[in-house]
Amino acid sequence: MTGPIERRGGKERSSVMKDPQQISDMSAEVWGEQLFQRFKGKSFPLTGQWELTCRCNLKCVMCYTDPFNTPEQIRQELSYEEIIRILDEIHEEGCLELTFTGGEPFARRDFLDIYTYAKRKGFLLTIFTNGTLITPKIADHLKTYPPSMIEVSFHGLTRQSFDQITLGSGSYESCLEGIGLILERDLPLTLKTVGMTINRDEILKIKEFVAGLGKAQYKFGSDIRPRLNGSEDVYQYQLPHDEIRAIEQADEEFRAERRRKDQCKQEWIDQGQELCGGGKYKFHIDAYGRLQLCSNNRSRGYDLRQGSFREGFFQFLPEFPCPARRPSQGEPLVNIGTGDSQQKLKETA
């Protein structure tokens, strides 16, 4: 496609613009790794995930934060004032992108205040939510202060399967209502599903449903992790490896995404690069103010109630252990957990 005529040094030249469909997307992981290399191995807090609360109005059967959804644990979570102070410190260090998650972030009465403060600071914001607490007033507020993305967990296509997973009567209808409010305001939306024994036969149908919405993206995942209290009862819902592969192979877009991820990881392994971005350009903060490598690796934490984000990210986080940092040559690239705690996958992205 020929673009406009440009004049450079008194000469005319025709600029050729690429077809947007031919421009490949760059993930935060790839962008972060390139930035890390450009800074010659120096850490930079490009993107972070913040678990603002473990409270939630639902009790999803596979949820790893649910054991901390108790009054005693909730009382120990960061206050609004503590969160604002930490946000200021993160902003001062140049962080560009934050994801607010839970639990259910909208279960915090002050979430919109926290969100709006962060938005006005200039952060690119993503919200992970179950969608059931979104009201017209909340949706209007998000329209005024739009996020980069709203990701809604959508694990079942029928009332029976949905409520069986959330253990919340009426959650299916509430989630659909929330999705409708988001779409009506043309807000960016991604629906995502964790494949489980309960919904194995609905995953491709859910993807088809999302495609019919016209304005929403879709993500399929298979990672089930132990609960924060160490319980591994959640593995009863884990799909076997072969079933997950069968689902991926049954859909052209799933197959392409699997090839892309495996190729990217293999290239990094061949080049001797680390697969874990935690402490390099990524970080995670839990509901109690502990700075960690990622939501999958909580073995070590830096207490932001006692120290600064600068000290925690630049001095402590890079020294925290991560088994995914240096995989061996030829390590099999799978992101599927088994029911066995000794064999389950370690998060590497």
Buried (B, 14 or more C-beta within 10 A) or exposed (E): EEEEEEEEEEEEEEEEEEEEEEEEEEEBBBBBBEBBEEEEEEBBBBBBBBBBBBBBBBEBBBBBBBBBBEEEBBEEBBEBEBBBBBBEBBBEBEBBBBBBBBBBBBBBEBBBEBBBBBBEBEBBBBBBBBBBBBEEEBBEBBBEEBBEBBBBBBBBBEBEBBBBBBEBEEBBEBBBBBBBBBBEBEBBBBBBBBBBEBBBEBBBEBBEBBEEBEEBBBBBEBBBBBBBEEEBEBBEBBBEBEBBBEBBEEBEEBEEBBEEBBEBBEEBBEEEBBBBBBBBBBBBBBBBBBBBBBBBBEEBBBEBEEBBBEBBBBEBBBEBEBEBBEBEEEBEBEBBBBBEEEEBBBBBB
